[in-house]
Amino acid sequence: MSLPNTDFIQAVRTTCKQVVDKSPVKVSEQGVKDFLTKLEKPSYEELAIDTPIRMPLKFSTLAEEVNFVAVIDLLNFGSGYRVPLHELAGRGAFDVIRFGVMSFHVGGTPMTAEKFKTIDIFDVASIFQLPIEKEVPVKEDMPFMTTNQATAVKPFAQGIVDVLNSTGNFLVDHGYKDLAAFIMDITQTQITASGSPTASHLVEKLVRALPGLQDLSVTPDGDTVYLFKKAQILVYHLWFLFHDQDPDHFGYTDIDQLTIFSDNVIPTMLIHLGVLVIPDAWQQDLDTNQDVGEYKAYIMRAASVVACEEIVKLSRSDQPIGPVHNMTEGALDVYLWRLGKVGDYRKVPRMEWRDTVMF
């Protein structure tokens, strides 16, 4: 699998449309119109602001806060473990990641290249409060003799280790003390070269450098599809939090060119709201919390990118439908993600695929 040789954001749009056109998943034209018509403007305006990324913490420098936010987004995966995480850790995937990164910060464990390069699964289990093993009887009739058995969330913990190790290796090899130093160097280099940084440039540089952000797949037909969810949301959060404080590094004029940050929540919500139409067998997988596998996961995520692009285009057209006009894909993504955490929407079974560190 190879990375794009053209603009990375455009590659996401182009490849998503190509694979969805060949797939059994469809974007409902009527579903798009119904979504916009029924949208409640006050609710949209409230939920489209990404307040969950703001943390009640103090940082000594801007770079320290940049590093904190970047690590959260680097590790923003594990959605397929939602059910066992709630059972064993008492939190969903995003809350586990947010808790763990906050534990790094307040506990004094450095989020540095050297630490990430050498961190192991026992460190991760402790910092993120993940029960990776449990004692079980060797024999049913001998309960006093026990052995350790891996829990259902141990592969998730190993995924965190793998992403941190590969990130640490890159940063150490290239002389960066942490992720923030790399990000500030990328943006400073572009400021020097062209006068201002762009979101698309930062996405490309991050994806090329870090295996934990290389969000792509090849379909059975041999078509490559790019999504780059974590890299895009990382850049969006840097803009959202810091474009006023440090416009030279984070005031991306092309921020609205990003696609949605397609994870498991966005497809689930779009299917539930009638915007996406999937085969009955696929719906059965969702309803019964089955692991859908790589192909179905990427197709539903790609279809979400296509659908949200259509929603935004219609909202920005000369004849927009509904009360909300001039949407951006970043804000629409945040709205749908946060809506999925409200009331009965929490009960809607989410798409699950565990064997990934991309969402």
Summary of the structure (lengths in Angstrom):
residues: 359
radius of gyration: 20.7
end to end distance: 18.5
largest distance: 74.3
contacts: 1158
relative contact order: 0.17
helix: 59%
strand: 8%
